[in-house]
Amino acid sequence: MSAQLLEVLFNHDPIDKRGSALNLRTNASTPLALPEWEGGVGRPAAYATRSIMPSMLAVGARIRWTGPPRASLEVRAISAPVASDPRPPLVGELVARTVPLGAGGVSDRVLFVVRGGWIASAPVGTYRIAWRWQARSRPTDSWADFALTEHVVFATLLAPGAPWTEAPFLDANLALPWSDALQIVCAWAAGANSAGEAASLITTRLFSLGPELFEYGCPVFGREMYTNSVLSLFDCSAFIERVNGGEGNGRFVNCTDCACIISTLANILGARLWQSRMGVYVPAFMTRDIKTIGSSRWSSPCALGLGFMFHEVAWGGNATEFDAVYDGSLLVNANLNPSGFILPLLPAGLGFGPAFGGQYRSMLAQQQDQFTCRPATEERRCRALM
């Protein structure tokens, strides 16, 4: 067969994502070049699956014909098995269409309608798909293979939430979703079918990284290591480096760092979480015994008996007492009997609750400080990326 595949494009519409892949970049310093497959080199694509309308889903491609001159060619792509991903194809076959050929036998970029697949209902995850590209000169001819491509596709849920954004689709926009972040979070939250489920899985995974990768920063006086609250920045680049085996900004984290990690990763999947605080600064609120990330003991914060001037978590809704919190920095004791045994609980989707309401607030703060441990809703934010 004298046909050649030049490119495959998943993100063919930078504005309407009902039938197109998301606008991405690789990380803070590197844009993601399009098309996602060109000359045998592949780059990942991502879809907000719950925003997809299957009838609008399409994939772009360009073809070259090197045989005897002709005006057009019929082309299709059928699903091929992927040894590393035995699941049914996330994106189905590309329906046959006539591809007009221009000068030198090269086509313009044309869109192929997608038929089949289960992308609109897929949970969060990393998927591999493969296509056998086939062509024929006339409808009566047999189809002939001319290329085999394999692609990595990240499945998120909805359009990304702050600090991520899909617009403008420019190389200078650092807030476009990063494929390096998606690689991590689509593994951490694999299988999630809702934003709340994804956030809970992320919270659980973060806490599990102590003490191997992370430890509550008592030796550095609890200061921010991955966050700059004065400039309202989250060093997502350093976090990714740390998780991928590098040094990052070191092993120590505080509550603000953990709140940023959880909310930023959840929001790239389509959640709408804040980084928000509780407490009034002065006086501090005393805590019941807690177990911080990377620690093996239950005690007051850093075993100092001083409580928290504030505590920051990833917080849903409007970050009020009626909304759920996701706290990857510590375990609370779900047994509210002061003289009872410890019942460890990671607050992942736990309601904050009113004073003495039996929820997160009651599990974290000592009884006499239930009202001091109040939501500081006015301070909620989503820190920018670096």
Short mmCIF file of the C-alpha atoms (twelve columns), coordinates in Angstrom:
data_MODEL
# 
_entry.id   MODEL 
# 
loop_
_atom_site.group_PDB 
_atom_site.id 
_atom_site.type_symbol 
_atom_site.label_atom_id 
_atom_site.label_alt_id 
_atom_site.label_comp_id 
_atom_site.label_asym_id 
_atom_site.label_seq_id 
_atom_site.Cartn_x 
_atom_site.Cartn_y 
_atom_site.Cartn_z 
_atom_site.pdbx_PDB_model_num 
ATOM 1   C CA . MET A 1   0.000   0.000  0.000  1 
ATOM 2   C CA . SER A 2   1.390   3.414  -1.007 1 
ATOM 3   C CA . ALA A 3   -0.475  5.368  1.684  1 
ATOM 4   C CA . GLN A 4   1.338   6.944  4.654  1 
ATOM 5   C CA . LEU A 5   -0.075  8.354  7.875  1 
ATOM 6   C CA . LEU A 6   1.380   11.776 8.652  1 
ATOM 7   C CA . GLU A 7   -0.504  12.806 11.802 1 
ATOM 8   C CA . VAL A 8   -3.316  12.009 14.193 1 
ATOM 9   C CA . LEU A 9   -5.023  14.879 16.025 1 
ATOM 10  C CA . PHE A 10  -7.327  14.384 19.019 1 
ATOM 11  C CA . ASN A 11  -7.607  18.046 20.052 1 
ATOM 12  C CA . HIS A 12  -9.100  19.394 16.828 1 
ATOM 13  C CA . ASP A 13  -11.333 22.054 18.430 1 
ATOM 14  C CA . PRO A 14  -9.766  24.348 21.067 1 
ATOM 15  C CA . ILE A 15  -13.169 25.707 22.171 1 
ATOM 16  C CA . ASP A 16  -15.896 23.063 21.964 1 
ATOM 17  C CA . LYS A 17  -14.891 19.970 23.940 1 
ATOM 18  C CA . ARG A 18  -18.026 17.920 23.338 1 
ATOM 19  C CA . GLY A 19  -16.261 16.106 20.516 1 
ATOM 20  C CA . SER A 20  -12.626 17.037 20.972 1 
ATOM 21  C CA . ALA A 21  -9.774  16.340 23.395 1 
ATOM 22  C CA . LEU A 22  -8.782  18.903 26.021 1 
ATOM 23  C CA . ASN A 23  -6.270  21.718 25.599 1 
ATOM 24  C CA . LEU A 24  -3.099  20.579 27.402 1 
ATOM 25  C CA . ARG A 25  0.491   21.491 28.061 1 
ATOM 26  C CA . THR A 26  3.222   19.134 29.301 1 
ATOM 27  C CA . ASN A 27  4.199   21.079 32.434 1 
ATOM 28  C CA . ALA A 28  4.950   24.626 33.571 1 
ATOM 29  C CA . SER A 29  7.911   25.018 31.239 1 
ATOM 30  C CA . THR A 30  6.845   22.976 28.201 1 
ATOM 31  C CA . PRO A 31  3.801   23.350 25.952 1 
ATOM 32  C CA . LEU A 32  2.328   20.171 24.477 1 
ATOM 33  C CA . ALA A 33  2.957   20.120 20.749 1 
ATOM 34  C CA . LEU A 34  0.100   19.214 18.426 1 
ATOM 35  C CA . PRO A 35  -0.782  16.941 16.727 1 
ATOM 36  C CA . GLU A 36  -0.632  14.244 19.395 1 
ATOM 37  C CA . TRP A 37  0.856   11.729 16.923 1 
ATOM 38  C CA . GLU A 38  3.230   12.709 14.146 1 
ATOM 39  C CA . GLY A 39  5.926   10.790 12.309 1 
ATOM 40  C CA . GLY A 40  5.722   7.850  14.686 1 
ATOM 41  C CA . VAL A 41  6.040   10.013 17.822 1 
ATOM 42  C CA . GLY A 42  3.060   10.039 20.181 1 
ATOM 43  C CA . ARG A 43  1.996   12.471 22.895 1 
ATOM 44  C CA . PRO A 44  -0.892  11.979 25.338 1 
ATOM 45  C CA . ALA A 45  -4.422  13.261 24.825 1 
ATOM 46  C CA . ALA A 46  -7.115  13.825 27.453 1 
ATOM 47  C CA . TYR A 47  -10.903 13.972 27.416 1 
ATOM 48  C CA . ALA A 48  -13.393 15.345 29.943 1 
ATOM 49  C CA . THR A 49  -15.532 12.256 29.520 1 
ATOM 50  C CA . ARG A 50  -18.730 13.560 31.136 1 
ATOM 51  C CA . SER A 51  -18.724 16.472 28.681 1 
ATOM 52  C CA . ILE A 52  -18.441 14.268 25.599 1 
ATOM 53  C CA . MET A 53  -21.350 13.888 23.175 1 
ATOM 54  C CA . PRO A 54  -20.575 10.630 21.319 1 
ATOM 55  C CA . SER A 55  -22.331 11.844 18.164 1 
ATOM 56  C CA . MET A 56  -19.870 14.775 17.977 1 
ATOM 57  C CA . LEU A 57  -16.679 12.846 18.707 1 
ATOM 58  C CA . ALA A 58  -14.120 13.008 15.912 1 
ATOM 59  C CA . VAL A 59  -10.380 12.534 15.348 1 
ATOM 60  C CA . GLY A 60  -8.289  14.362 12.765 1 
ATOM 61  C CA . ALA A 61  -5.627  12.898 10.469 1 
ATOM 62  C CA . ARG A 62  -3.496  13.710 7.438  1 
ATOM 63  C CA . ILE A 63  -2.553  11.177 4.779  1 
ATOM 64  C CA . ARG A 64  0.095   11.033 2.029  1 
ATOM 65  C CA . TRP A 65  -0.305  8.966  -1.140 1 
ATOM 66  C CA . THR A 66  2.898   7.987  -2.951 1 
ATOM 67  C CA . GLY A 67  1.409   5.745  -5.630 1 
ATOM 68  C CA . PRO A 68  0.159   6.684  -9.089 1 
ATOM 69  C CA . PRO A 69  -1.513  10.121 -9.065 1 
ATOM 70  C CA . ARG A 70  -5.093  10.118 -7.884 1 
ATOM 71  C CA . ALA A 71  -7.609  12.644 -6.539 1 
ATOM 72  C CA . SER A 72  -8.776  10.836 -3.415 1 
ATOM 73  C CA . LEU A 73  -8.469  7.760  -1.255 1 
ATOM 74  C CA . GLU A 74  -10.896 5.982  1.069  1 
ATOM 75  C CA . VAL A 75  -9.462  5.613  4.574  1 
ATOM 76  C CA . ARG A 76  -10.597 4.159  7.883  1 
ATOM 77  C CA . ALA A 77  -9.062  3.055  11.195 1 
ATOM 78  C CA . ILE A 78  -10.237 -0.045 13.062 1 
ATOM 79  C CA . SER A 79  -9.493  -0.878 16.677 1 
ATOM 80  C CA . ALA A 80  -6.499  -3.075 17.374 1 
ATOM 81  C CA . PRO A 81  -5.716  -4.936 20.606 1 
ATOM 82  C CA . VAL A 82  -3.257  -3.396 23.072 1 
ATOM 83  C CA . ALA A 83  -1.348  -5.934 25.148 1 
ATOM 84  C CA . SER A 84  -0.827  -3.504 28.033 1 
ATOM 85  C CA . ASP A 85  -4.525  -2.531 28.190 1 
ATOM 86  C CA . PRO A 86  -6.942  -5.427 27.608 1 
ATOM 87  C CA . ARG A 87  -10.038 -3.305 28.284 1 
ATOM 88  C CA . PRO A 88  -12.485 -2.569 25.461 1 
ATOM 89  C CA . PRO A 89  -11.297 0.367  23.325 1 
ATOM 90  C CA . LEU A 90  -12.014 3.684  25.034 1 
ATOM 91  C CA . VAL A 91  -12.379 5.375  21.656 1 
ATOM 92  C CA . GLY A 92  -13.920 3.215  18.948 1 
ATOM 93  C CA . GLU A 93  -13.137 2.886  15.270 1 
ATOM 94  C CA . LEU A 94  -12.781 5.777  12.839 1 
ATOM 95  C CA . VAL A 95  -15.500 5.520  10.207 1 
ATOM 96  C CA . ALA A 96  -14.390 5.204  6.584  1 
ATOM 97  C CA . ARG A 97  -14.422 8.408  4.570  1 
ATOM 98  C CA . THR A 98  -13.076 9.750  1.305  1 
ATOM 99  C CA . VAL A 99  -9.883  11.746 1.796  1 
ATOM 100 C CA . PRO A 100 -9.154  14.309 -0.977 1 
ATOM 101 C CA . LEU A 101 -5.505  14.392 -2.001 1 
ATOM 102 C CA . GLY A 102 -3.751  17.624 -2.849 1 
ATOM 103 C CA . ALA A 103 -0.404  18.539 -4.339 1 
ATOM 104 C CA . GLY A 104 2.171   15.810 -3.947 1 
ATOM 105 C CA . GLY A 105 -0.540  13.401 -2.840 1 
ATOM 106 C CA . VAL A 106 -0.812  15.019 0.602  1 
ATOM 107 C CA . SER A 107 -4.238  15.599 2.141  1 
ATOM 108 C CA . ASP A 108 -5.377  18.459 4.281  1 
ATOM 109 C CA . ARG A 109 -6.286  17.550 7.837  1 
ATOM 110 C CA . VAL A 110 -9.621  15.722 7.727  1 
ATOM 111 C CA . LEU A 111 -11.928 14.627 10.538 1 
ATOM 112 C CA . PHE A 112 -13.000 11.035 11.026 1 
ATOM 113 C CA . VAL A 113 -16.234 10.304 12.877 1 
ATOM 114 C CA . VAL A 114 -15.775 7.968  15.847 1 
ATOM 115 C CA . ARG A 115 -18.062 4.967  16.122 1 
ATOM 116 C CA . GLY A 116 -18.188 2.837  19.245 1 
ATOM 117 C CA . GLY A 117 -16.116 2.982  22.392 1 
ATOM 118 C CA . TRP A 118 -17.272 3.895  25.890 1 
ATOM 119 C CA . ILE A 119 -15.548 7.195  26.507 1 
ATOM 120 C CA . ALA A 120 -18.685 9.031  27.677 1 
ATOM 121 C CA . SER A 121 -19.078 6.665  30.641 1 
ATOM 122 C CA . ALA A 122 -15.440 5.830  31.378 1 
ATOM 123 C CA . PRO A 123 -14.099 6.406  34.899 1 
ATOM 124 C CA . VAL A 124 -10.941 8.343  35.624 1 
ATOM 125 C CA . GLY A 125 -7.889  6.534  34.347 1 
ATOM 126 C CA . THR A 126 -5.101  6.178  31.835 1 
ATOM 127 C CA . TYR A 127 -6.056  4.226  28.738 1 
ATOM 128 C CA . ARG A 128 -4.181  2.908  25.728 1 
ATOM 129 C CA . ILE A 129 -5.850  2.577  22.359 1 
ATOM 130 C CA . ALA A 130 -4.544  1.369  19.021 1 
ATOM 131 C CA . TRP A 131 -5.798  1.700  15.462 1 
ATOM 132 C CA . ARG A 132 -5.008  -0.213 12.294 1 
ATOM 133 C CA . TRP A 133 -5.204  2.318  9.494  1 
ATOM 134 C CA . GLN A 134 -6.515  0.984  6.224  1 
ATOM 135 C CA . ALA A 135 -7.077  2.400  2.755  1 
ATOM 136 C CA . ARG A 136 -8.504  1.395  -0.593 1 
ATOM 137 C CA . SER A 137 -8.714  3.044  -4.008 1 
ATOM 138 C CA . ARG A 138 -12.245 1.939  -4.930 1 
ATOM 139 C CA . PRO A 139 -15.260 0.703  -2.966 1 
ATOM 140 C CA . THR A 140 -14.889 -2.688 -4.611 1 
ATOM 141 C CA . ASP A 141 -11.273 -3.087 -3.488 1 
ATOM 142 C CA . SER A 142 -10.204 -4.881 -0.325 1 
ATOM 143 C CA . TRP A 143 -8.958  -2.819 2.592  1 
ATOM 144 C CA . ALA A 144 -5.160  -2.756 2.958  1 
ATOM 145 C CA . ASP A 145 -3.295  -1.891 6.170  1 
ATOM 146 C CA . PHE A 146 -0.834  0.981  5.929  1 
ATOM 147 C CA . ALA A 147 -0.175  2.041  9.562  1 
ATOM 148 C CA . LEU A 148 -0.591  0.919  13.168 1 
ATOM 149 C CA . THR A 149 -0.691  3.590  15.865 1 
ATOM 150 C CA . GLU A 150 -0.950  3.385  19.645 1 
ATOM 151 C CA . HIS A 151 -2.047  6.302  21.821 1 
ATOM 152 C CA . VAL A 152 -2.208  7.207  25.518 1 
ATOM 153 C CA . VAL A 153 -5.488  8.849  26.548 1 
ATOM 154 C CA . PHE A 154 -6.235  10.323 29.981 1 
ATOM 155 C CA . ALA A 155 -9.883  10.225 31.047 1 
ATOM 156 C CA . THR A 156 -10.978 13.024 33.385 1 
ATOM 157 C CA . LEU A 157 -14.575 13.762 34.363 1 
ATOM 158 C CA . LEU A 158 -15.497 17.388 33.639 1 
ATOM 159 C CA . ALA A 159 -13.813 20.542 32.391 1 
ATOM 160 C CA . PRO A 160 -10.979 21.431 34.776 1 
ATOM 161 C CA . GLY A 161 -11.621 23.735 37.730 1 
ATOM 162 C CA . ALA A 162 -9.441  26.529 39.107 1 
ATOM 163 C CA . PRO A 163 -6.520  27.069 39.018 1 
ATOM 164 C CA . TRP A 164 -6.687  25.118 35.745 1 
ATOM 165 C CA . THR A 165 -8.378  26.588 32.693 1 
ATOM 166 C CA . GLU A 166 -8.910  25.646 29.065 1 
ATOM 167 C CA . ALA A 167 -8.563  29.186 27.702 1 
ATOM 168 C CA . PRO A 168 -6.759  30.848 26.182 1 
ATOM 169 C CA . PHE A 169 -5.132  27.989 24.296 1 
ATOM 170 C CA . LEU A 170 -1.715  29.643 24.132 1 
ATOM 171 C CA . ASP A 171 1.797   28.447 24.921 1 
ATOM 172 C CA . ALA A 172 2.080   31.216 27.531 1 
ATOM 173 C CA . ASN A 173 -0.915  29.941 29.527 1 
ATOM 174 C CA . LEU A 174 0.578   27.948 32.422 1 
ATOM 175 C CA . ALA A 175 -2.910  27.090 33.706 1 
ATOM 176 C CA . LEU A 176 -3.726  24.720 30.854 1 
ATOM 177 C CA . PRO A 177 -3.948  21.189 32.329 1 
ATOM 178 C CA . TRP A 178 -0.520  19.560 32.520 1 
ATOM 179 C CA . SER A 179 -0.080  16.076 31.107 1 
ATOM 180 C CA . ASP A 180 2.597   15.477 33.776 1 
ATOM 181 C CA . ALA A 181 -0.025  16.122 36.467 1 
ATOM 182 C CA . LEU A 182 -2.617  13.998 34.666 1 
ATOM 183 C CA . GLN A 183 -0.193  11.086 34.574 1 
ATOM 184 C CA . ILE A 184 -0.085  11.147 38.379 1 
ATOM 185 C CA . VAL A 185 -3.694  11.898 39.213 1 
ATOM 186 C CA . CYS A 186 -5.207  9.485  36.689 1 
ATOM 187 C CA . ALA A 187 -3.304  6.727  38.493 1 
ATOM 188 C CA . TRP A 188 -4.168  7.972  41.987 1 
ATOM 189 C CA . ALA A 189 -7.886  8.396  41.224 1 
ATOM 190 C CA . ALA A 190 -8.264  5.511  38.768 1 
ATOM 191 C CA . GLY A 191 -11.792 4.142  38.694 1 
ATOM 192 C CA . ALA A 192 -13.490 7.244  40.101 1 
ATOM 193 C CA . ASN A 193 -16.855 8.088  38.569 1 
ATOM 194 C CA . SER A 194 -17.483 11.321 40.469 1 
ATOM 195 C CA . ALA A 195 -15.467 14.326 41.582 1 
ATOM 196 C CA . GLY A 196 -16.026 13.471 45.237 1 
ATOM 197 C CA . GLU A 197 -14.830 9.918  44.736 1 
ATOM 198 C CA . ALA A 198 -11.757 11.180 42.895 1 
ATOM 199 C CA . ALA A 199 -10.932 13.672 45.662 1 
ATOM 200 C CA . SER A 200 -11.262 10.950 48.299 1 
ATOM 201 C CA . LEU A 201 -8.910  8.643  46.398 1 
ATOM 202 C CA . ILE A 202 -6.379  11.454 45.983 1 
ATOM 203 C CA . THR A 203 -6.539  12.266 49.700 1 
ATOM 204 C CA . THR A 204 -5.986  8.626  50.595 1 
ATOM 205 C CA . ARG A 205 -3.057  8.249  48.214 1 
ATOM 206 C CA . LEU A 206 -1.341  11.411 49.439 1 
ATOM 207 C CA . PHE A 207 -1.519  10.350 53.078 1 
ATOM 208 C CA . SER A 208 -0.169  6.916  52.147 1 
ATOM 209 C CA . LEU A 209 3.025   8.526  50.821 1 
ATOM 210 C CA . GLY A 210 4.133   9.231  54.358 1 
ATOM 211 C CA . PRO A 211 6.707   8.612  55.637 1 
ATOM 212 C CA . GLU A 212 8.430   7.416  52.450 1 
ATOM 213 C CA . LEU A 213 8.009   10.678 50.507 1 
ATOM 214 C CA . PHE A 214 6.282   13.144 52.821 1 
ATOM 215 C CA . GLU A 215 6.288   14.031 56.504 1 
ATOM 216 C CA . TYR A 216 4.495   16.769 58.419 1 
ATOM 217 C CA . GLY A 217 6.998   19.579 58.742 1 
ATOM 218 C CA . CYS A 218 7.501   19.764 62.503 1 
ATOM 219 C CA . PRO A 219 11.331  19.857 62.077 1 
ATOM 220 C CA . VAL A 220 10.919  22.990 59.890 1 
ATOM 221 C CA . PHE A 221 8.379   24.588 62.276 1 
ATOM 222 C CA . GLY A 222 5.422   23.648 60.081 1 
ATOM 223 C CA . ARG A 223 6.217   26.150 57.375 1 
ATOM 224 C CA . GLU A 224 4.996   25.905 53.784 1 
ATOM 225 C CA . MET A 225 7.396   24.047 51.496 1 
ATOM 226 C CA . TYR A 226 5.348   23.632 48.322 1 
ATOM 227 C CA . THR A 227 3.199   26.729 48.710 1 
ATOM 228 C CA . ASN A 228 3.719   30.484 48.867 1 
ATOM 229 C CA . SER A 229 0.628   31.969 50.450 1 
ATOM 230 C CA . VAL A 230 1.927   35.537 50.209 1 
ATOM 231 C CA . LEU A 231 2.085   35.248 46.413 1 
ATOM 232 C CA . SER A 232 -0.803  32.741 46.348 1 
ATOM 233 C CA . LEU A 233 1.258   30.129 44.470 1 
ATOM 234 C CA . PHE A 234 1.452   26.339 44.553 1 
ATOM 235 C CA . ASP A 235 4.706   24.767 43.365 1 
ATOM 236 C CA . CYS A 236 3.078   21.957 41.427 1 
ATOM 237 C CA . SER A 237 6.312   21.425 39.476 1 
ATOM 238 C CA . ALA A 238 8.250   20.571 42.638 1 
ATOM 239 C CA . PHE A 239 5.472   18.267 43.829 1 
ATOM 240 C CA . ILE A 240 5.494   16.360 40.522 1 
ATOM 241 C CA . GLU A 241 9.275   16.085 40.685 1 
ATOM 242 C CA . ARG A 242 9.051   14.668 44.218 1 
ATOM 243 C CA . VAL A 243 6.403   12.078 43.340 1 
ATOM 244 C CA . ASN A 244 8.386   11.012 40.270 1 
ATOM 245 C CA . GLY A 245 11.465  10.215 42.340 1 
ATOM 246 C CA . GLY A 246 13.241  13.560 42.450 1 
ATOM 247 C CA . GLU A 247 13.961  15.859 45.369 1 
ATOM 248 C CA . GLY A 248 11.268  18.464 44.706 1 
ATOM 249 C CA . ASN A 249 11.130  20.809 47.691 1 
ATOM 250 C CA . GLY A 250 11.939  18.020 50.094 1 
ATOM 251 C CA . ARG A 251 9.947   15.669 52.273 1 
ATOM 252 C CA . PHE A 252 8.330   18.174 54.627 1 
ATOM 253 C CA . VAL A 253 4.787   19.428 54.069 1 
ATOM 254 C CA . ASN A 254 2.231   21.292 56.150 1 
ATOM 255 C CA . CYS A 255 -1.553  21.469 55.979 1 
ATOM 256 C CA . THR A 256 -1.530  24.193 53.313 1 
ATOM 257 C CA . ASP A 257 0.753   22.133 51.078 1 
ATOM 258 C CA . CYS A 258 -1.543  19.114 51.416 1 
ATOM 259 C CA . ALA A 259 -4.658  21.208 50.765 1 
ATOM 260 C CA . CYS A 260 -3.081  22.527 47.553 1 
ATOM 261 C CA . ILE A 261 -1.989  19.087 46.386 1 
ATOM 262 C CA . ILE A 262 -5.430  17.538 46.876 1 
ATOM 263 C CA . SER A 263 -7.530  20.392 45.494 1 
ATOM 264 C CA . THR A 264 -5.254  21.047 42.510 1 
ATOM 265 C CA . LEU A 265 -5.171  17.385 41.481 1 
ATOM 266 C CA . ALA A 266 -8.899  16.911 42.040 1 
ATOM 267 C CA . ASN A 267 -9.760  20.067 40.115 1 
ATOM 268 C CA . ILE A 268 -7.796  19.017 37.029 1 
ATOM 269 C CA . LEU A 269 -10.261 16.096 36.881 1 
ATOM 270 C CA . GLY A 270 -13.259 18.423 37.087 1 
ATOM 271 C CA . ALA A 271 -13.777 18.894 40.838 1 
ATOM 272 C CA . ARG A 272 -14.424 22.328 42.331 1 
ATOM 273 C CA . LEU A 273 -12.486 22.299 45.593 1 
ATOM 274 C CA . TRP A 274 -11.060 25.249 47.487 1 
ATOM 275 C CA . GLN A 275 -8.016  25.581 49.678 1 
ATOM 276 C CA . SER A 276 -9.653  27.020 52.766 1 
ATOM 277 C CA . ARG A 277 -8.854  27.540 56.428 1 
ATOM 278 C CA . MET A 278 -10.472 27.085 59.804 1 
ATOM 279 C CA . GLY A 279 -9.611  28.901 63.022 1 
ATOM 280 C CA . VAL A 280 -9.241  32.528 64.096 1 
ATOM 281 C CA . TYR A 281 -5.405  32.653 64.415 1 
ATOM 282 C CA . VAL A 282 -5.475  34.130 67.936 1 
ATOM 283 C CA . PRO A 283 -6.246  32.296 70.060 1 
ATOM 284 C CA . ALA A 284 -5.232  28.962 68.580 1 
ATOM 285 C CA . PHE A 285 -7.675  26.085 68.870 1 
ATOM 286 C CA . MET A 286 -6.566  23.020 70.775 1 
ATOM 287 C CA . THR A 287 -6.868  19.695 69.008 1 
ATOM 288 C CA . ARG A 288 -7.690  16.232 70.128 1 
ATOM 289 C CA . ASP A 289 -4.895  13.754 69.467 1 
ATOM 290 C CA . ILE A 290 -4.161  13.520 65.747 1 
ATOM 291 C CA . LYS A 291 -1.729  11.511 63.639 1 
ATOM 292 C CA . THR A 292 -0.023  13.635 61.001 1 
ATOM 293 C CA . ILE A 293 1.243   12.443 57.629 1 
ATOM 294 C CA . GLY A 294 4.432   10.438 57.991 1 
ATOM 295 C CA . SER A 295 4.122   10.176 61.778 1 
ATOM 296 C CA . SER A 296 3.694   7.017  63.864 1 
ATOM 297 C CA . ARG A 297 2.210   8.651  66.962 1 
ATOM 298 C CA . TRP A 298 -1.027  10.226 68.102 1 
ATOM 299 C CA . SER A 299 -0.500  13.580 69.788 1 
ATOM 300 C CA . SER A 300 -1.214  17.276 69.626 1 
ATOM 301 C CA . PRO A 301 0.292   19.056 66.580 1 
ATOM 302 C CA . CYS A 302 4.051   18.337 66.668 1 
ATOM 303 C CA . ALA A 303 3.504   17.101 70.261 1 
ATOM 304 C CA . LEU A 304 3.789   20.673 71.503 1 
ATOM 305 C CA . GLY A 305 0.345   21.015 73.060 1 
ATOM 306 C CA . LEU A 306 -0.139  24.374 71.352 1 
ATOM 307 C CA . GLY A 307 -2.923  23.526 68.907 1 
ATOM 308 C CA . PHE A 308 -3.440  25.201 65.524 1 
ATOM 309 C CA . MET A 309 -3.610  28.947 64.891 1 
ATOM 310 C CA . PHE A 310 -5.302  27.817 61.689 1 
ATOM 311 C CA . HIS A 311 -5.641  24.605 59.756 1 
ATOM 312 C CA . GLU A 312 -6.095  24.412 55.984 1 
ATOM 313 C CA . VAL A 313 -7.801  21.689 53.946 1 
ATOM 314 C CA . ALA A 314 -9.224  21.029 50.514 1 
ATOM 315 C CA . TRP A 315 -12.866 22.042 50.943 1 
ATOM 316 C CA . GLY A 316 -15.894 21.527 48.735 1 
ATOM 317 C CA . GLY A 317 -18.979 23.649 48.099 1 
ATOM 318 C CA . ASN A 318 -18.585 27.152 49.503 1 
ATOM 319 C CA . ALA A 319 -16.137 26.010 52.209 1 
ATOM 320 C CA . THR A 320 -18.728 26.332 54.967 1 
ATOM 321 C CA . GLU A 321 -19.602 24.057 57.864 1 
ATOM 322 C CA . PHE A 322 -22.180 22.401 55.613 1 
ATOM 323 C CA . ASP A 323 -19.545 21.256 53.090 1 
ATOM 324 C CA . ALA A 324 -17.146 18.318 52.905 1 
ATOM 325 C CA . VAL A 325 -13.437 18.495 53.627 1 
ATOM 326 C CA . TYR A 326 -10.534 16.471 52.261 1 
ATOM 327 C CA . ASP A 327 -7.594  16.532 54.667 1 
ATOM 328 C CA . GLY A 328 -4.542  14.550 53.578 1 
ATOM 329 C CA . SER A 329 -2.302  15.963 56.299 1 
ATOM 330 C CA . LEU A 330 -3.663  14.027 59.277 1 
ATOM 331 C CA . LEU A 331 -5.871  11.308 60.734 1 
ATOM 332 C CA . VAL A 332 -8.536  12.223 63.278 1 
ATOM 333 C CA . ASN A 333 -10.054 10.066 65.988 1 
ATOM 334 C CA . ALA A 334 -13.616 9.231  64.995 1 
ATOM 335 C CA . ASN A 335 -14.365 7.953  68.504 1 
ATOM 336 C CA . LEU A 336 -15.710 11.027 70.307 1 
ATOM 337 C CA . ASN A 337 -15.611 9.375  73.720 1 
ATOM 338 C CA . PRO A 338 -12.708 11.173 75.462 1 
ATOM 339 C CA . SER A 339 -11.747 8.048  77.376 1 
ATOM 340 C CA . GLY A 340 -12.372 5.560  74.592 1 
ATOM 341 C CA . PHE A 341 -10.119 3.785  72.111 1 
ATOM 342 C CA . ILE A 342 -8.779  5.539  69.029 1 
ATOM 343 C CA . LEU A 343 -10.749 4.993  65.822 1 
ATOM 344 C CA . PRO A 344 -8.489  6.352  63.050 1 
ATOM 345 C CA . LEU A 345 -10.238 8.187  60.220 1 
ATOM 346 C CA . LEU A 346 -8.783  9.976  57.228 1 
ATOM 347 C CA . PRO A 347 -11.098 12.940 56.491 1 
ATOM 348 C CA . ALA A 348 -11.844 12.298 52.825 1 
ATOM 349 C CA . GLY A 349 -15.264 13.669 51.938 1 
ATOM 350 C CA . LEU A 350 -16.194 14.128 55.602 1 
ATOM 351 C CA . GLY A 351 -18.625 16.917 56.440 1 
ATOM 352 C CA . PHE A 352 -17.045 19.740 58.446 1 
ATOM 353 C CA . GLY A 353 -20.154 20.083 60.567 1 
ATOM 354 C CA . PRO A 354 -21.384 22.500 63.224 1 
ATOM 355 C CA . ALA A 355 -19.846 22.735 66.673 1 
ATOM 356 C CA . PHE A 356 -20.561 19.512 68.589 1 
ATOM 357 C CA . GLY A 357 -22.104 18.070 65.406 1 
ATOM 358 C CA . GLY A 358 -20.101 14.833 65.489 1 
ATOM 359 C CA . GLN A 359 -18.304 15.430 62.194 1 
ATOM 360 C CA . TYR A 360 -14.806 16.608 61.246 1 
ATOM 361 C CA . ARG A 361 -14.909 19.697 63.474 1 
ATOM 362 C CA . SER A 362 -15.799 17.600 66.513 1 
ATOM 363 C CA . MET A 363 -13.148 14.999 65.720 1 
ATOM 364 C CA . LEU A 364 -10.377 17.581 65.292 1 
ATOM 365 C CA . ALA A 365 -10.936 20.289 67.914 1 
ATOM 366 C CA . GLN A 366 -11.202 19.842 71.636 1 
ATOM 367 C CA . GLN A 367 -14.660 20.478 73.055 1 
ATOM 368 C CA . GLN A 368 -13.856 23.851 74.589 1 
ATOM 369 C CA . ASP A 369 -12.557 25.111 71.203 1 
ATOM 370 C CA . GLN A 370 -15.329 23.911 68.891 1 
ATOM 371 C CA . PHE A 371 -16.431 27.478 68.182 1 
ATOM 372 C CA . THR A 372 -12.856 28.760 67.740 1 
ATOM 373 C CA . CYS A 373 -12.366 26.079 65.069 1 
ATOM 374 C CA . ARG A 374 -14.729 27.830 62.687 1 
ATOM 375 C CA . PRO A 375 -14.620 27.987 58.874 1 
ATOM 376 C CA . ALA A 376 -12.689 30.995 57.569 1 
ATOM 377 C CA . THR A 377 -14.780 30.953 54.413 1 
ATOM 378 C CA . GLU A 378 -13.668 34.446 53.443 1 
ATOM 379 C CA . GLU A 379 -10.115 33.130 52.927 1 
ATOM 380 C CA . ARG A 380 -10.967 30.363 50.460 1 
ATOM 381 C CA . ARG A 381 -8.877  30.379 47.266 1 
ATOM 382 C CA . CYS A 382 -7.198  28.339 44.572 1 
ATOM 383 C CA . ARG A 383 -3.510  29.222 44.378 1 
ATOM 384 C CA . ALA A 384 -1.928  29.718 40.962 1 
ATOM 385 C CA . LEU A 385 0.503   27.185 39.504 1 
ATOM 386 C CA . MET A 386 4.234   27.266 39.153 1 
# 
